[in-house]
Amino acid sequence: MNPRFERTATLMNDRFGLFIHWGLYAIPARGEWVRSQERITNEQYQAYFEEFNPTLYDPRAWAKAAKAAGQRYAVLTTKHHDGFCLFDSELTDYKATNTPAGRDLIREYVDAFREEGLQVGFYYSLIDWYHSDYPAFGDRQHPMRAEESYKNREEQFDRYLEYMHGQVRELLTTTEKSI
């Protein structure tokens, strides 16, 4: 088999799954691109971070419903473009464990879906509008793309890449422990 297709063979075989797209952007309820479309600053967006407390979050119920529907896998957003992590990353304070939720929501998702025998997947955005080393000025979609104060900002993209790779490593190693 072609190596390119080996990586996706399980998904092609399972064919029916669930994609859960969820994060801070659910609070303003205007879509996951709300920061970009409305050019919301980190400071303005902070109100959603301080409010974030998904008391009705029940991954066990989601997993049971997915299994009953015949789904074979689920993919959940771990970090979207806004940079907010639903997992307990040691590389940032911008995470669910530092909100009123106070817990690792990805860990709960992984445990619940695996208990039901479903495969788990992660969506992790390569874009990060919160990280200071992610390019802003002139970017097509960054909320601060036209802000003059960002024009001469010193960014070290290599440092951002280290951060990004570190978070992906965290996701893959901490969730693997419960297999």
Z-matrix of the N, CA and C atoms (Angstrom, degrees):
N
C 1 1.457
C 2 1.528 1 108.61
N 3 1.294 2 115.90 1 143.10
C 4 1.455 3 122.45 2 176.44
C 5 1.531 4 109.33 3 -59.52
N 6 1.342 5 118.37 4 129.12
C 7 1.484 6 120.92 5 -178.75
C 8 1.527 7 113.03 6 -55.05
N 9 1.310 8 117.01 7 -31.66
C 10 1.467 9 120.52 8 179.08
C 11 1.526 10 111.19 9 -62.58
N 12 1.329 11 116.12 10 -35.74
C 13 1.460 12 120.16 11 -178.65
C 14 1.525 13 112.70 12 -86.87
N 15 1.319 14 117.87 13 -20.55
C 16 1.467 15 120.77 14 177.59
C 17 1.523 16 110.93 15 -59.82
N 18 1.343 17 116.56 16 -38.96
C 19 1.457 18 121.16 17 -177.87
C 20 1.518 19 112.51 18 -64.16
N 21 1.305 20 117.63 19 -29.18
C 22 1.464 21 120.85 20 -176.36
C 23 1.525 22 113.01 21 -108.21
N 24 1.311 23 117.12 22 5.75
C 25 1.470 24 120.88 23 -176.09
C 26 1.522 25 112.40 24 -57.65
N 27 1.320 26 117.41 25 -42.82
C 28 1.465 27 120.35 26 -179.28
C 29 1.525 28 110.74 27 -61.92
N 30 1.325 29 116.61 28 -45.57
C 31 1.464 30 119.40 29 179.60
C 32 1.526 31 111.60 30 -65.26
N 33 1.311 32 116.79 31 -39.39
C 34 1.459 33 119.93 32 179.17
C 35 1.529 34 110.89 33 -65.99
N 36 1.315 35 116.36 34 -34.88
C 37 1.458 36 121.22 35 178.47
C 38 1.534 37 110.78 36 -73.46
N 39 1.336 38 116.42 37 -45.27
C 40 1.469 39 120.15 38 -176.91
C 41 1.532 40 112.11 39 -72.43
N 42 1.294 41 117.70 40 -36.85
C 43 1.460 42 126.64 41 170.77
C 44 1.522 43 117.06 42 59.65
N 45 1.301 44 120.29 43 -25.81
C 46 1.461 45 120.69 44 -175.24
C 47 1.524 46 108.95 45 -124.06
N 48 1.318 47 115.69 46 113.52
C 49 1.454 48 120.38 47 -179.18
C 50 1.513 49 111.84 48 -147.35
N 51 1.298 50 113.86 49 -177.00
C 52 1.458 51 122.46 50 -173.99
C 53 1.521 52 108.86 51 -121.08
N 54 1.326 53 117.27 52 134.38
C 55 1.456 54 121.88 53 174.22
C 56 1.520 55 107.25 54 -116.37
N 57 1.326 56 115.89 55 116.85
C 58 1.462 57 121.53 56 -178.63
C 59 1.521 58 108.05 57 -105.58
N 60 1.303 59 115.44 58 112.52
C 61 1.463 60 122.75 59 -177.82
C 62 1.525 61 106.46 60 -106.95
N 63 1.344 62 116.75 61 107.20
C 64 1.462 63 119.09 62 -169.06
C 65 1.517 64 110.27 63 -156.04
N 66 1.326 65 117.03 64 145.31
C 67 1.453 66 122.19 65 178.03
C 68 1.520 67 110.80 66 176.24
N 69 1.338 68 116.46 67 -159.06
C 70 1.471 69 121.35 68 -179.68
C 71 1.522 70 112.31 69 -55.18
N 72 1.320 71 116.77 70 -35.65
C 73 1.456 72 122.23 71 -176.79
C 74 1.525 73 113.01 72 -62.39
N 75 1.331 74 117.23 73 -11.28
C 76 1.468 75 120.05 74 176.60
C 77 1.532 76 110.91 75 -71.03
N 78 1.318 77 117.23 76 -24.85
C 79 1.468 78 120.07 77 -177.21
C 80 1.529 79 111.62 78 -67.19
N 81 1.340 80 120.32 79 -51.86
C 82 1.468 81 117.68 80 177.13
C 83 1.537 82 112.64 81 -70.72
N 84 1.336 83 116.69 82 -16.63
C 85 1.474 84 123.19 83 173.90
C 86 1.528 85 113.14 84 57.96
N 87 1.349 86 115.21 85 41.47
C 88 1.459 87 119.66 86 176.43
C 89 1.529 88 110.44 87 -127.20
N 90 1.308 89 116.42 88 24.70
C 91 1.456 90 121.66 89 176.36
C 92 1.518 91 113.12 90 95.56
N 93 1.334 92 114.95 91 160.56
C 94 1.459 93 121.31 92 -175.29
C 95 1.527 94 113.21 93 -72.21
N 96 1.314 95 117.59 94 -11.43
C 97 1.470 96 121.44 95 178.60
C 98 1.523 97 111.68 96 -98.90
N 99 1.320 98 117.93 97 13.35
C 100 1.460 99 121.94 98 -175.56
C 101 1.533 100 112.51 99 -55.16
N 102 1.319 101 118.21 100 -40.32
C 103 1.474 102 120.20 101 179.71
C 104 1.514 103 110.65 102 -61.58
N 105 1.306 104 118.06 103 -42.81
C 106 1.451 105 121.82 104 -179.51
C 107 1.530 106 111.17 105 -69.45
N 108 1.314 107 115.92 106 -50.50
C 109 1.461 108 120.53 107 -175.31
C 110 1.526 109 112.57 108 -63.30
N 111 1.328 110 116.26 109 -37.96
C 112 1.470 111 120.20 110 -177.63
C 113 1.530 112 112.46 111 -101.47
N 114 1.334 113 115.59 112 2.37
C 115 1.474 114 122.32 113 178.50
C 116 1.534 115 111.44 114 52.02
N 117 1.308 116 114.58 115 52.50
C 118 1.461 117 122.56 116 -178.54
C 119 1.528 118 109.04 117 -82.92
N 120 1.315 119 116.90 118 129.66
C 121 1.462 120 121.87 119 179.28
C 122 1.525 121 110.47 120 -75.78
N 123 1.322 122 116.07 121 164.89
C 124 1.469 123 120.51 122 175.01
C 125 1.524 124 109.97 123 -58.38
N 126 1.323 125 116.59 124 -40.25
C 127 1.464 126 120.81 125 -178.03
C 128 1.527 127 111.10 126 -64.83
N 129 1.310 128 118.02 127 -41.71
C 130 1.470 129 121.27 128 178.22
C 131 1.528 130 111.06 129 -67.98
N 132 1.311 131 116.15 130 -37.75
C 133 1.472 132 122.25 131 -177.84
C 134 1.527 133 111.57 132 -72.19
N 135 1.312 134 117.13 133 -20.05
C 136 1.466 135 123.02 134 -178.32
C 137 1.532 136 112.18 135 -55.23
N 138 1.322 137 117.25 136 -31.44
C 139 1.473 138 120.79 137 179.35
C 140 1.528 139 111.23 138 -57.51
N 141 1.329 140 117.17 139 -36.16
C 142 1.467 141 120.63 140 179.52
C 143 1.528 142 110.58 141 -71.30
N 144 1.321 143 116.36 142 -37.06
C 145 1.464 144 121.20 143 176.17
C 146 1.534 145 109.96 144 -60.76
N 147 1.314 146 116.06 145 -45.20
C 148 1.470 147 121.12 146 -178.33
C 149 1.529 148 112.27 147 -68.90
N 150 1.312 149 117.16 148 -24.38
C 151 1.466 150 122.41 149 -179.24
C 152 1.529 151 112.95 150 -90.99
N 153 1.307 152 118.19 151 -21.27
C 154 1.460 153 122.73 152 -169.58
C 155 1.528 154 112.79 153 -59.45
N 156 1.319 155 115.77 154 110.22
C 157 1.456 156 122.38 155 178.61
C 158 1.523 157 109.03 156 -154.96
N 159 1.310 158 117.22 157 80.67
C 160 1.467 159 120.90 158 -175.15
C 161 1.532 160 111.91 159 -74.04
N 162 1.312 161 116.00 160 78.76
C 163 1.468 162 120.99 161 -176.24
C 164 1.528 163 112.37 162 -65.24
N 165 1.318 164 117.40 163 -21.95
C 166 1.466 165 120.34 164 179.27
C 167 1.529 166 112.56 165 -95.34
N 168 1.320 167 117.11 166 5.13
C 169 1.466 168 121.22 167 178.10
C 170 1.522 169 108.74 168 -64.91
N 171 1.319 170 116.59 169 118.98
C 172 1.458 171 121.39 170 -176.74
C 173 1.529 172 109.32 171 -139.86
N 174 1.329 173 116.78 172 80.02
C 175 1.459 174 118.81 173 -177.09
C 176 1.525 175 113.72 174 -62.42
N 177 1.304 176 117.94 175 -24.67
C 178 1.476 177 119.93 176 177.64
C 179 1.535 178 110.00 177 -66.79
N 180 1.323 179 116.17 178 -41.31
C 181 1.466 180 119.86 179 177.04
C 182 1.527 181 110.04 180 -66.60
N 183 1.330 182 116.82 181 -40.31
C 184 1.463 183 120.31 182 177.71
C 185 1.526 184 110.09 183 -60.47
N 186 1.318 185 115.87 184 -44.99
C 187 1.467 186 120.77 185 -177.67
C 188 1.528 187 111.06 186 -64.86
N 189 1.314 188 116.61 187 -42.88
C 190 1.466 189 120.09 188 178.82
C 191 1.534 190 110.56 189 -63.31
N 192 1.337 191 116.60 190 -41.66
C 193 1.469 192 120.44 191 179.04
C 194 1.532 193 110.28 192 -65.97
N 195 1.309 194 117.24 193 -40.90
C 196 1.470 195 120.97 194 179.32
C 197 1.527 196 110.43 195 -63.14
N 198 1.308 197 115.98 196 -44.16
C 199 1.465 198 119.80 197 -179.90
C 200 1.528 199 110.67 198 -65.32
N 201 1.335 200 116.48 199 -43.83
C 202 1.467 201 120.41 200 179.34
C 203 1.523 202 111.58 201 -61.94
N 204 1.317 203 117.27 202 -30.06
C 205 1.465 204 121.70 203 179.07
C 206 1.527 205 111.98 204 -80.50
N 207 1.338 206 116.28 205 -7.14
C 208 1.452 207 120.00 206 179.36
C 209 1.519 208 114.85 207 92.48
N 210 1.311 209 115.59 208 8.13
C 211 1.462 210 118.48 209 179.20
C 212 1.519 211 109.87 210 -70.69
N 213 1.334 212 115.77 211 150.56
C 214 1.453 213 121.34 212 -175.56
C 215 1.519 214 113.17 213 -110.36
N 216 1.343 215 116.50 214 -16.17
C 217 1.461 216 120.70 215 -177.99
C 218 1.526 217 109.70 216 -154.97
N 219 1.322 218 115.32 217 166.75
C 220 1.465 219 121.34 218 174.93
C 221 1.526 220 108.38 219 -143.39
N 222 1.312 221 115.02 220 147.94
C 223 1.463 222 122.84 221 175.92
C 224 1.522 223 106.61 222 -124.22
N 225 1.317 224 116.45 223 130.99
C 226 1.470 225 121.51 224 -179.35
C 227 1.523 226 109.96 225 -123.15
N 228 1.316 227 116.11 226 141.49
C 229 1.461 228 121.71 227 175.18
C 230 1.524 229 108.77 228 -66.12
N 231 1.314 230 116.87 229 121.64
C 232 1.471 231 121.03 230 176.87
C 233 1.520 232 110.93 231 -93.87
N 234 1.338 233 115.47 232 -35.18
C 235 1.464 234 123.29 233 176.61
C 236 1.516 235 106.68 234 -154.63
N 237 1.331 236 116.27 235 125.65
C 238 1.458 237 119.31 236 177.87
C 239 1.519 238 109.20 237 -100.62
N 240 1.325 239 116.69 238 -172.25
C 241 1.465 240 122.25 239 -174.93
C 242 1.527 241 112.83 240 -58.14
N 243 1.319 242 117.18 241 -25.78
C 244 1.470 243 119.81 242 -179.33
C 245 1.528 244 112.53 243 -70.84
N 246 1.341 245 117.24 244 -10.23
C 247 1.466 246 121.61 245 176.80
C 248 1.516 247 114.58 246 87.17
N 249 1.330 248 118.03 247 -4.00
C 250 1.467 249 121.94 248 -178.00
C 251 1.520 250 110.03 249 -78.02
N 252 1.323 251 116.05 250 129.16
C 253 1.471 252 122.23 251 -177.84
C 254 1.527 253 111.08 252 -99.45
N 255 1.309 254 115.70 253 130.39
C 256 1.460 255 120.64 254 173.41
C 257 1.528 256 111.27 255 -83.53
N 258 1.334 257 116.46 256 -1.61
C 259 1.465 258 121.43 257 179.90
C 260 1.530 259 109.77 258 -114.56
N 261 1.313 260 115.56 259 167.69
C 262 1.463 261 121.38 260 -176.05
C 263 1.527 262 110.84 261 -89.17
N 264 1.317 263 115.59 262 75.70
C 265 1.463 264 120.73 263 179.56
C 266 1.525 265 110.38 264 -74.95
N 267 1.318 266 115.51 265 137.64
C 268 1.462 267 120.10 266 174.53
C 269 1.525 268 111.30 267 -83.09
N 270 1.336 269 117.29 268 -3.67
C 271 1.464 270 121.43 269 -174.57
C 272 1.523 271 113.72 270 -97.92
N 273 1.329 272 117.31 271 -3.38
C 274 1.462 273 120.90 272 179.71
C 275 1.517 274 110.46 273 -152.88
N 276 1.312 275 115.43 274 157.43
C 277 1.463 276 121.45 275 172.09
C 278 1.523 277 110.86 276 -95.54
N 279 1.331 278 116.47 277 -5.83
C 280 1.459 279 122.68 278 -176.42
C 281 1.524 280 109.07 279 -88.50
N 282 1.337 281 114.16 280 74.96
C 283 1.464 282 120.71 281 -171.13
C 284 1.522 283 110.86 282 -151.15
N 285 1.316 284 115.43 283 160.66
C 286 1.464 285 122.51 284 -176.02
C 287 1.520 286 113.17 285 -57.82
N 288 1.317 287 117.45 286 -33.54
C 289 1.471 288 119.44 287 -178.25
C 290 1.525 289 112.14 288 -66.47
N 291 1.336 290 117.90 289 -15.47
C 292 1.469 291 121.44 290 178.26
C 293 1.523 292 112.89 291 -102.93
N 294 1.312 293 117.18 292 10.55
C 295 1.466 294 122.80 293 176.18
C 296 1.522 295 107.79 294 -104.34
N 297 1.333 296 117.98 295 176.21
C 298 1.467 297 118.82 296 173.74
C 299 1.528 298 113.47 297 -55.94
N 300 1.348 299 118.21 298 -23.20
C 301 1.473 300 120.36 299 176.61
C 302 1.524 301 109.75 300 -59.96
N 303 1.328 302 117.15 301 -43.85
C 304 1.456 303 122.76 302 173.37
C 305 1.520 304 116.87 303 64.60
N 306 1.322 305 117.72 304 24.16
C 307 1.468 306 118.65 305 -178.32
C 308 1.521 307 110.88 306 -152.62
N 309 1.325 308 114.78 307 165.43
C 310 1.457 309 123.04 308 -179.72
C 311 1.525 310 108.27 309 -85.02
N 312 1.314 311 116.74 310 103.97
C 313 1.454 312 121.83 311 -175.54
C 314 1.527 313 112.43 312 -76.12
N 315 1.308 314 117.27 313 -25.52
C 316 1.466 315 120.71 314 177.02
C 317 1.531 316 110.07 315 -71.56
N 318 1.304 317 116.16 316 -41.65
C 319 1.471 318 119.99 317 176.95
C 320 1.529 319 110.21 318 -55.95
N 321 1.334 320 116.76 319 -44.81
C 322 1.470 321 121.00 320 179.93
C 323 1.534 322 110.91 321 -63.52
N 324 1.323 323 116.36 322 -41.79
C 325 1.466 324 121.40 323 178.17
C 326 1.532 325 110.73 324 -61.34
N 327 1.321 326 116.54 325 -49.33
C 328 1.467 327 121.17 326 -178.27
C 329 1.525 328 109.84 327 -58.95
N 330 1.318 329 116.84 328 -49.55
C 331 1.468 330 120.66 329 -178.50
C 332 1.530 331 111.54 330 -60.55
N 333 1.333 332 116.69 331 -45.18
C 334 1.465 333 120.80 332 -177.01
C 335 1.526 334 112.24 333 -64.72
N 336 1.330 335 116.49 334 -45.75
C 337 1.468 336 119.13 335 -176.89
C 338 1.526 337 111.35 336 -72.28
N 339 1.303 338 116.88 337 -36.10
C 340 1.471 339 118.78 338 177.06
C 341 1.526 340 111.02 339 -67.90
N 342 1.336 341 117.22 340 -35.60
C 343 1.474 342 119.86 341 176.98
C 344 1.523 343 111.30 342 -60.08
N 345 1.330 344 116.65 343 -30.47
C 346 1.470 345 121.15 344 178.91
C 347 1.529 346 112.21 345 -88.28
N 348 1.319 347 116.41 346 2.02
C 349 1.462 348 120.26 347 178.43
C 350 1.520 349 114.12 348 79.75
N 351 1.317 350 117.02 349 17.99
C 352 1.462 351 121.56 350 179.88
C 353 1.526 352 110.37 351 -96.91
N 354 1.322 353 116.02 352 144.54
C 355 1.458 354 121.18 353 175.32
C 356 1.524 355 108.55 354 -71.79
N 357 1.330 356 116.64 355 148.07
C 358 1.457 357 119.99 356 177.24
C 359 1.522 358 109.96 357 -116.64
N 360 1.298 359 114.13 358 146.30
C 361 1.452 360 121.36 359 175.43
C 362 1.510 361 109.64 360 -135.78
N 363 1.325 362 115.06 361 161.90
C 364 1.463 363 121.03 362 -178.91
C 365 1.513 364 110.59 363 -122.92
N 366 1.314 365 115.48 364 138.14
C 367 1.452 366 121.22 365 166.95
C 368 1.523 367 105.58 366 -103.94
N 369 1.316 368 116.90 367 121.55
C 370 1.463 369 123.14 368 179.39
C 371 1.521 370 106.77 369 -128.30
N 372 1.320 371 117.13 370 115.58
C 373 1.456 372 120.74 371 -177.80
C 374 1.522 373 111.17 372 -72.75
N 375 1.316 374 115.68 373 133.36
C 376 1.458 375 120.62 374 174.25
C 377 1.525 376 110.96 375 -73.72
N 378 1.315 377 116.15 376 -23.33
C 379 1.463 378 122.75 377 177.50
C 380 1.530 379 108.20 378 -80.14
N 381 1.335 380 116.53 379 143.97
C 382 1.468 381 120.34 380 177.94
C 383 1.524 382 109.44 381 -149.35
N 384 1.323 383 116.23 382 98.26
C 385 1.456 384 121.43 383 -177.81
C 386 1.522 385 113.01 384 -75.30
N 387 1.305 386 118.08 385 -10.58
C 388 1.461 387 121.65 386 -179.32
C 389 1.528 388 112.13 387 -88.93
N 390 1.308 389 117.04 388 -34.61
C 391 1.465 390 122.06 389 -174.70
C 392 1.529 391 110.88 390 -70.05
N 393 1.310 392 116.45 391 130.96
C 394 1.465 393 121.59 392 -175.27
C 395 1.529 394 113.71 393 -67.29
N 396 1.314 395 118.68 394 -18.80
C 397 1.459 396 121.23 395 179.31
C 398 1.530 397 113.29 396 -96.93
N 399 1.318 398 116.95 397 3.19
C 400 1.457 399 119.43 398 175.22
C 401 1.529 400 107.80 399 -85.94
N 402 1.332 401 118.60 400 128.72
C 403 1.472 402 121.43 401 -175.91
C 404 1.531 403 112.94 402 -58.95
N 405 1.325 404 115.13 403 133.15
C 406 1.459 405 120.80 404 -177.10
C 407 1.524 406 112.41 405 -114.93
N 408 1.306 407 117.27 406 -64.57
C 409 1.458 408 121.40 407 -172.39
C 410 1.531 409 111.03 408 -61.55
N 411 1.307 410 115.48 409 127.65
C 412 1.455 411 120.55 410 178.51
C 413 1.521 412 114.50 411 85.88
N 414 1.326 413 117.92 412 -10.16
C 415 1.462 414 120.90 413 176.76
C 416 1.526 415 108.50 414 -66.65
N 417 1.297 416 117.72 415 148.63
C 418 1.473 417 120.87 416 -178.80
C 419 1.522 418 113.69 417 -65.12
N 420 1.342 419 117.35 418 -30.76
C 421 1.459 420 119.23 419 -170.26
C 422 1.522 421 115.47 420 -125.35
N 423 1.303 422 118.37 421 -10.89
C 424 1.467 423 120.33 422 -178.68
C 425 1.530 424 109.41 423 -60.47
N 426 1.333 425 117.69 424 135.19
C 427 1.469 426 119.82 425 -179.58
C 428 1.531 427 113.71 426 -55.74
N 429 1.322 428 117.55 427 -28.13
C 430 1.470 429 121.57 428 -177.36
C 431 1.534 430 112.03 429 -101.99
N 432 1.321 431 116.41 430 23.15
C 433 1.464 432 122.23 431 -174.00
C 434 1.523 433 114.32 432 -58.88
N 435 1.328 434 117.75 433 -26.06
C 436 1.460 435 120.38 434 -177.68
C 437 1.530 436 112.96 435 -113.84
N 438 1.316 437 116.81 436 5.70
C 439 1.474 438 120.70 437 -178.79
C 440 1.524 439 110.00 438 -77.71
N 441 1.308 440 116.40 439 117.30
C 442 1.465 441 121.79 440 -178.21
C 443 1.524 442 112.25 441 -57.46
N 444 1.333 443 117.04 442 -32.74
C 445 1.472 444 119.80 443 -178.75
C 446 1.530 445 111.79 444 -64.14
N 447 1.325 446 117.30 445 -17.42
C 448 1.465 447 121.68 446 178.62
C 449 1.529 448 112.43 447 -93.94
N 450 1.310 449 116.56 448 -7.58
C 451 1.460 450 121.03 449 -173.02
C 452 1.529 451 113.13 450 -60.07
N 453 1.302 452 117.79 451 -44.11
C 454 1.466 453 121.79 452 -176.93
C 455 1.527 454 112.69 453 -108.20
N 456 1.305 455 116.18 454 19.11
C 457 1.463 456 120.86 455 -179.84
C 458 1.526 457 109.64 456 -66.48
N 459 1.307 458 115.63 457 135.25
C 460 1.470 459 121.19 458 177.91
C 461 1.531 460 108.92 459 -77.68
N 462 1.306 461 115.83 460 119.42
C 463 1.460 462 121.36 461 177.33
C 464 1.517 463 108.18 462 -121.91
N 465 1.299 464 115.64 463 140.36
C 466 1.464 465 120.76 464 175.80
C 467 1.526 466 107.24 465 -118.44
N 468 1.314 467 114.91 466 92.80
C 469 1.464 468 120.15 467 -174.95
C 470 1.525 469 111.71 468 -61.18
N 471 1.327 470 117.70 469 -33.08
C 472 1.467 471 119.71 470 177.22
C 473 1.521 472 110.89 471 -60.95
N 474 1.325 473 116.52 472 -36.40
C 475 1.470 474 119.78 473 177.69
C 476 1.533 475 109.54 474 -67.34
N 477 1.342 476 116.58 475 -38.83
C 478 1.460 477 118.83 476 175.76
C 479 1.528 478 110.95 477 -62.48
N 480 1.321 479 116.99 478 -42.75
C 481 1.468 480 120.05 479 179.62
C 482 1.526 481 111.48 480 -61.68
N 483 1.323 482 117.79 481 -38.91
C 484 1.472 483 120.96 482 175.71
C 485 1.522 484 110.41 483 -60.76
N 486 1.321 485 115.97 484 -43.91
C 487 1.466 486 122.39 485 177.78
C 488 1.528 487 110.37 486 -59.86
N 489 1.335 488 115.95 487 -51.07
C 490 1.459 489 121.85 488 -178.62
C 491 1.537 490 111.10 489 -59.52
N 492 1.322 491 116.38 490 -48.56
C 493 1.468 492 119.44 491 178.70
C 494 1.524 493 111.34 492 -63.05
N 495 1.316 494 116.84 493 -37.08
C 496 1.463 495 120.72 494 177.55
C 497 1.516 496 112.09 495 -62.87
N 498 1.321 497 116.80 496 -41.55
C 499 1.466 498 119.26 497 178.77
C 500 1.524 499 111.87 498 -67.77
N 501 1.306 500 117.27 499 -40.08
C 502 1.467 501 119.75 500 177.69
C 503 1.527 502 109.21 501 -62.73
N 504 1.313 503 116.67 502 -41.65
C 505 1.476 504 120.74 503 176.77
C 506 1.531 505 110.37 504 -59.91
N 507 1.339 506 116.86 505 -44.30
C 508 1.471 507 120.62 506 177.43
C 509 1.524 508 111.04 507 -57.51
N 510 1.311 509 116.16 508 -48.46
C 511 1.462 510 119.98 509 -178.99
C 512 1.521 511 112.10 510 -58.88
N 513 1.309 512 115.79 511 -43.27
C 514 1.466 513 119.48 512 -176.38
C 515 1.512 514 113.10 513 -75.89
N 516 1.301 515 118.55 514 -29.69
C 517 1.469 516 120.00 515 -178.02
C 518 1.523 517 112.27 516 -89.08
N 519 1.323 518 119.07 517 -37.96
C 520 1.475 519 119.34 518 -178.34
C 521 1.508 520 111.43 519 -74.28
N 522 1.326 521 118.94 520 -32.11
C 523 1.467 522 119.68 521 179.49
C 524 1.528 523 110.82 522 -79.65
N 525 1.288 524 116.79 523 -24.97
C 526 1.465 525 121.17 524 -179.29
C 527 1.530 526 111.20 525 -67.87
N 528 1.312 527 117.24 526 -24.89
C 529 1.469 528 121.16 527 -176.14
C 530 1.532 529 113.54 528 -62.96
N 531 1.318 530 116.94 529 -22.22
C 532 1.462 531 117.84 530 -176.24
C 533 1.524 532 113.92 531 -96.04
N 534 1.316 533 117.34 532 4.89
C 535 1.470 534 119.25 533 -179.92
C 536 1.523 535 110.31 534 -68.03
